[in-house]
Amino acid sequence: MHFNISIVEDDRIFAEVLRRRMMMQGFAPISVFNTGQSFLDSLVKAPDLIFMDYDLGDDRIRNSN
């Protein structure tokens, strides 16, 4: 299947496990980002599906409130 999938996850091991499981199911391409900012900086076209960590732990974003 050809869907543009993004994983936004600060736990690199979990992100890699999720990426591999998705690829084993035939999904590709899959982009992995370790911060919300790196994901936002890379956006050119909206992905079809985003797996996003609920609590990324980005101190810069958390401290801006």
Residue frames relative to the residue before (quaternion, step in Angstrom):
aa qw qx qy qz dx dy dz
M 1.0000 0.0000 0.0000 0.0000 0.00 0.00 0.00
H 0.2334 -0.7805 0.5653 0.1292 3.54 -1.00 0.77
F 0.2035 0.7280 -0.6200 0.2103 3.51 -0.21 1.39
N 0.3894 -0.6824 0.5619 0.2588 3.56 -1.09 0.67
I 0.0031 -0.8291 0.5542 -0.0738 3.58 -0.27 1.34
S 0.1018 -0.7793 0.6165 0.0475 3.56 -1.04 0.86
I 0.1559 -0.7413 0.6464 0.0913 3.52 -1.13 0.82
V 0.0667 -0.7734 0.6303 0.0097 3.58 -0.79 1.07
E 0.2602 0.7666 -0.5158 0.2805 3.55 -0.14 1.35
D 0.3375 -0.7712 0.5057 0.1889 3.59 -0.75 1.03
D 0.6019 0.4971 -0.3637 0.5083 3.61 1.25 -0.18
R 0.3250 -0.8044 0.4658 0.1742 3.56 -0.13 1.31
I 0.6391 0.5188 -0.3385 0.4560 3.60 1.01 -0.70
F 0.6639 0.4919 -0.3076 0.4718 3.59 0.87 -0.91
A 0.6367 0.5332 -0.3281 0.4502 3.59 0.97 -0.85
E 0.6736 0.4888 -0.2968 0.4682 3.58 0.95 -0.86
V 0.6270 0.5207 -0.3378 0.4708 3.61 1.00 -0.75
L 0.6597 0.4992 -0.3034 0.4728 3.59 0.92 -0.90
R 0.6445 0.5241 -0.3212 0.4548 3.60 0.94 -0.87
R 0.6815 0.4875 -0.2906 0.4620 3.59 0.88 -0.93
R 0.6453 0.5155 -0.3294 0.4576 3.59 0.97 -0.81
M 0.6466 0.5106 -0.3161 0.4704 3.57 0.99 -0.81
M 0.6614 0.5017 -0.3098 0.4636 3.59 0.95 -0.84
M 0.6250 0.5370 -0.3377 0.4550 3.60 1.05 -0.73
Q 0.6773 0.4683 -0.2804 0.4933 3.58 1.19 -0.55
G 0.6192 -0.5938 0.3198 0.4021 3.58 1.31 0.10
F 0.5207 0.6294 -0.4245 0.3906 3.57 1.23 0.18
A 0.2558 0.7242 -0.6099 0.1952 3.56 -0.94 0.95
P 0.5933 -0.1526 -0.7898 -0.0296 1.68 -2.16 1.22
I 0.1959 -0.7569 0.6145 0.1055 3.55 -1.25 0.57
S 0.1520 -0.7805 0.6033 0.0614 3.55 -0.79 1.08
V 0.1790 -0.7832 0.5897 0.0827 3.57 -1.00 0.89
F 0.0495 -0.7808 0.6228 -0.0093 3.55 -0.96 0.98
N 0.3350 -0.7773 0.5064 0.1650 3.56 -0.94 0.91
T 0.7550 0.2060 -0.1747 0.5975 3.59 1.28 -0.05
G 0.5944 -0.5652 0.4339 0.3727 3.52 -1.22 0.49
Q 0.6381 0.5434 -0.3230 0.4395 3.56 1.05 -0.78
S 0.6514 0.5028 -0.3301 0.4625 3.61 0.94 -0.79
F 0.6108 0.5355 -0.3401 0.4737 3.58 1.11 -0.67
L 0.6849 0.4843 -0.2858 0.4633 3.58 0.83 -0.98
D 0.6513 0.5291 -0.3143 0.4439 3.59 0.99 -0.82
S 0.7105 0.4685 -0.2607 0.4557 3.59 1.10 -0.65
L 0.5067 0.6870 -0.4193 0.3090 3.59 1.19 -0.30
V 0.0063 -0.7477 0.6633 -0.0309 3.49 -0.83 1.12
K 0.7652 0.0580 0.0067 0.6412 3.52 1.04 -0.93
A 0.5208 -0.6489 0.4525 0.3209 3.59 -0.94 0.84
P 0.4364 -0.6863 0.5090 0.2818 3.61 -0.90 0.87
D 0.5608 -0.5931 0.4598 0.3498 3.54 -1.27 0.39
L 0.7966 0.0460 0.0194 0.6025 3.57 1.12 -0.73
I 0.0886 -0.7849 0.6125 0.0320 3.58 -0.99 0.88
F 0.1465 -0.7189 0.6729 0.0949 3.55 -0.97 0.97
M 0.0378 0.8321 -0.5483 0.0742 3.58 -0.43 1.19
D 0.4835 -0.6456 0.5233 0.2748 3.52 -1.02 0.96
Y 0.4740 -0.6895 0.4755 0.2717 3.58 -0.89 0.94
D 0.7899 0.1538 -0.0608 0.5906 3.60 1.06 -0.79
L 0.1449 -0.8421 0.5162 0.0585 3.57 0.13 1.29
G 0.3585 -0.7660 0.4778 0.2373 3.59 1.11 -0.45
D 0.3486 0.7193 -0.5194 0.3019 3.59 1.10 0.62
D 0.3557 -0.7842 0.4706 0.1923 3.59 -0.19 1.31
R 0.6210 0.5576 -0.3511 0.4245 3.57 0.99 -0.77
I 0.6823 0.4548 -0.2848 0.4965 3.58 0.93 -0.85
R 0.6566 0.5281 -0.3137 0.4377 3.59 0.90 -0.92
N 0.7187 0.4558 -0.2562 0.4583 3.61 0.94 -0.83
S 0.5703 0.6153 -0.3857 0.3839 3.61 1.20 -0.18
N 0.5775 0.6027 -0.3773 0.4012 3.62 1.21 -0.20
